[in-house]
Amino acid sequence: MFTAPSVPILQRLLGAENPVTKGKPTAADSKRKTVLAELSNCAVAAVNTKVRTRGTSAKPSCGQKVVSAVVQIKVPGDPVPSVPEEREEEEVDMTINEKQLCQAFSQALLDLQDVDEQDAEDQYLCSEYVKEIYKYLHELEVQHPIKANYMQGYDITPKMRALLVDWLVQVHLRFQLLQETLYLTVAVLDRFLQVQPVSRRKLQLVGITAMLVACKYEEMFAPMVGDFAYLTDSAYTVPQILKMEQIILQTLSFQLGRPLPLHFLRRASKVAQSNDEKYTLSKYLMELTLLDFNMVHYRPSEVAAASMCLSQLLLEQLPWSPLQQHYSTYDMGHLKPIMQHIAKNVVMVNERKSEFLAVTKKYSRPEFLKISLLSQLKSSVIRNMAAPLLSNNP
């Protein structure tokens, strides 16, 4: 049964130096009703030539496209210098070259399956332009990067961040929020902290406010601000949360559209034709990365591809296929270092070397297929993949 470990969280963040006075909730607060709703949620036309001669001119008929072609007339004793080609001729040449490149590219992809070919009947799958959508998402994630090791010189530490995210996972589960809300919460948290250092006392305030912002962006029915204040056991007031919300949004310039790993995982799952077990295992591996500060700089698309790759390797012993490489834009060599980090996270929670177990306990529930209890997660494949990182960080 979930409880709200708010004040202990804040006390652990602050240490013994800054004790926080607990506020006892009133009878009205204890009956507060929180929101439990969840949404699972070209051939070239004929060309006329125009000969430039002295005293003569040719006027093209209406509807004909004219491309100037210069004819050099040699007059004895009066040589005419060469004249550069006209701009319209260059445009025709460029059009031909583009067509040749498109044809060559199409021939190279003849052996790859179009995973959207069968979706033309379903207008909600946007099969006509889904590829352009994901191309745009790849470009958008590059525009909003998160720097590696951005906490260097901060008062807060990666362990404090992990403690906060572990608590936010429990709050997310308590409110029964959408999966996107959790990923957006952590993304907003990291994007804000990398440009705006905060004290230990305000770290939990930033975290709970980031979830409020994410709820307003993703949820149809967002919890009330008072619900978030109540979960902190009144460590922060409603005006404090609303003020922090303004600071976060202004710092991020209201840009909340950075794509999430979950967006790319759905695409990867379609390409891999995943069943429920493979998809859920990928989500578990991906959610473990939220607590790992050493993985904050990886792009969402990279984390999603690596999670799917490791999932199918554990369940089906299948390598990363050319089709998956094409749609994800990443090959196995690119994904291997990310998979090593994910494997390290699995080993850490399996052997209880990590105290942050909210994600593991969450995915041990029946509604998540008890996926965190799979025997494959304790196999030699995981241990061998995590070995390089575990040896560096005993």
Secondary structure in CASP SS format (residue, H / E / C, confidence):
PFRMAT SS
TARGET T0000
AUTHOR 0000-0000-0000
METHOD secondary structure of the structure
MODEL  1
M C 1.00
F C 1.00
T C 1.00
A C 1.00
P C 1.00
S H 1.00
V H 1.00
P H 1.00
I H 1.00
L H 1.00
Q H 1.00
R H 1.00
L H 1.00
L H 1.00
G H 1.00
A H 1.00
E H 1.00
N C 1.00
P C 1.00
V C 1.00
T C 1.00
K C 1.00
G C 1.00
K C 1.00
P C 1.00
T C 1.00
A H 1.00
A H 1.00
D H 1.00
S H 1.00
K C 1.00
R C 1.00
K C 1.00
T C 1.00
V C 1.00
L C 1.00
A C 1.00
E C 1.00
L C 1.00
S C 1.00
N C 1.00
C C 1.00
A C 1.00
V C 1.00
A C 1.00
A C 1.00
V C 1.00
N E 1.00
T C 1.00
K C 1.00
V C 1.00
R C 1.00
T E 1.00
R C 1.00
G C 1.00
T E 1.00
S C 1.00
A C 1.00
K C 1.00
P C 1.00
S C 1.00
C C 1.00
G C 1.00
Q C 1.00
K C 1.00
V E 1.00
V C 1.00
S C 1.00
A C 1.00
V C 1.00
V C 1.00
Q C 1.00
I C 1.00
K C 1.00
V E 1.00
P C 1.00
G C 1.00
D E 1.00
P C 1.00
V C 1.00
P C 1.00
S C 1.00
V C 1.00
P C 1.00
E C 1.00
E C 1.00
R H 1.00
E H 1.00
E H 1.00
E H 1.00
E H 1.00
V H 1.00
D H 1.00
M H 1.00
T H 1.00
I H 1.00
N H 1.00
E H 1.00
K H 1.00
Q H 1.00
L H 1.00
C H 1.00
Q H 1.00
A H 1.00
F H 1.00
S H 1.00
Q H 1.00
A H 1.00
L C 1.00
L C 1.00
D C 1.00
L C 1.00
Q C 1.00
D C 1.00
V C 1.00
D C 1.00
E H 1.00
Q H 1.00
D H 1.00
A C 1.00
E C 1.00
D C 1.00
Q H 1.00
Y H 1.00
L H 1.00
C C 1.00
S C 1.00
E C 1.00
Y C 1.00
V H 1.00
K H 1.00
E H 1.00
I H 1.00
Y H 1.00
K H 1.00
Y H 1.00
L H 1.00
H H 1.00
E H 1.00
L H 1.00
E H 1.00
V H 1.00
Q H 1.00
H C 1.00
P C 1.00
I C 1.00
K C 1.00
A C 1.00
N C 1.00
Y C 1.00
M C 1.00
Q C 1.00
G C 1.00
Y C 1.00
D C 1.00
I C 1.00
T C 1.00
P H 1.00
K H 1.00
M H 1.00
R H 1.00
A H 1.00
L H 1.00
L H 1.00
V H 1.00
D H 1.00
W H 1.00
L H 1.00
V H 1.00
Q H 1.00
V H 1.00
H H 1.00
L H 1.00
R H 1.00
F H 1.00
Q C 1.00
L C 1.00
L C 1.00
Q H 1.00
E H 1.00
T H 1.00
L H 1.00
Y H 1.00
L H 1.00
T H 1.00
V H 1.00
A H 1.00
V H 1.00
L H 1.00
D H 1.00
R H 1.00
F H 1.00
L H 1.00
Q C 1.00
V C 1.00
Q C 1.00
P C 1.00
V C 1.00
S C 1.00
R H 1.00
R H 1.00
K H 1.00
L H 1.00
Q H 1.00
L H 1.00
V H 1.00
G H 1.00
I H 1.00
T H 1.00
A H 1.00
M H 1.00
L H 1.00
V H 1.00
A H 1.00
C H 1.00
K H 1.00
Y H 1.00
E H 1.00
E C 1.00
M C 1.00
F C 1.00
A C 1.00
P C 1.00
M C 1.00
V H 1.00
G H 1.00
D H 1.00
F H 1.00
A H 1.00
Y H 1.00
L H 1.00
T C 1.00
D C 1.00
S C 1.00
A C 1.00
Y C 1.00
T C 1.00
V H 1.00
P H 1.00
Q H 1.00
I H 1.00
L H 1.00
K H 1.00
M H 1.00
E H 1.00
Q H 1.00
I H 1.00
I H 1.00
L H 1.00
Q H 1.00
T H 1.00
L C 1.00
S C 1.00
F C 1.00
Q C 1.00
L C 1.00
G C 1.00
R C 1.00
P C 1.00
L C 1.00
P H 1.00
L H 1.00
H H 1.00
F H 1.00
L H 1.00
R H 1.00
R H 1.00
A H 1.00
S H 1.00
K H 1.00
V H 1.00
A H 1.00
Q C 1.00
S C 1.00
N C 1.00
D H 1.00
E H 1.00
K H 1.00
Y H 1.00
T H 1.00
L H 1.00
S H 1.00
K H 1.00
Y H 1.00
L H 1.00
M H 1.00
E H 1.00
L H 1.00
T H 1.00
L H 1.00
L H 1.00
D C 1.00
F H 1.00
N H 1.00
M H 1.00
V C 1.00
H C 1.00
Y C 1.00
R C 1.00
P H 1.00
S H 1.00
E H 1.00
V H 1.00
A H 1.00
A H 1.00
A H 1.00
S H 1.00
M H 1.00
C H 1.00
L H 1.00
S H 1.00
Q H 1.00
L H 1.00
L H 1.00
L H 1.00
E H 1.00
Q C 1.00
L C 1.00
P C 1.00
W C 1.00
S C 1.00
P H 1.00
L H 1.00
Q H 1.00
Q H 1.00
H H 1.00
Y H 1.00
S H 1.00
T C 1.00
Y C 1.00
D C 1.00
M H 1.00
G H 1.00
H H 1.00
L H 1.00
K H 1.00
P H 1.00
I H 1.00
M H 1.00
Q H 1.00
H H 1.00
I H 1.00
A H 1.00
K H 1.00
N H 1.00
V H 1.00
V H 1.00
M H 1.00
V H 1.00
N H 1.00
E C 1.00
R C 1.00
K C 1.00
S C 1.00
E C 1.00
F C 1.00
L C 1.00
A H 1.00
V H 1.00
T H 1.00
K H 1.00
K H 1.00
Y C 1.00
S C 1.00
R C 1.00
P H 1.00
E H 1.00
F H 1.00
L C 1.00
K C 1.00
I H 1.00
S H 1.00
L H 1.00
L C 1.00
S H 1.00
Q H 1.00
L H 1.00
K H 1.00
S C 1.00
S H 1.00
V H 1.00
I H 1.00
R H 1.00
N H 1.00
M H 1.00
A H 1.00
A H 1.00
P H 1.00
L H 1.00
L H 1.00
S H 1.00
N H 1.00
N C 1.00
P C 1.00
END
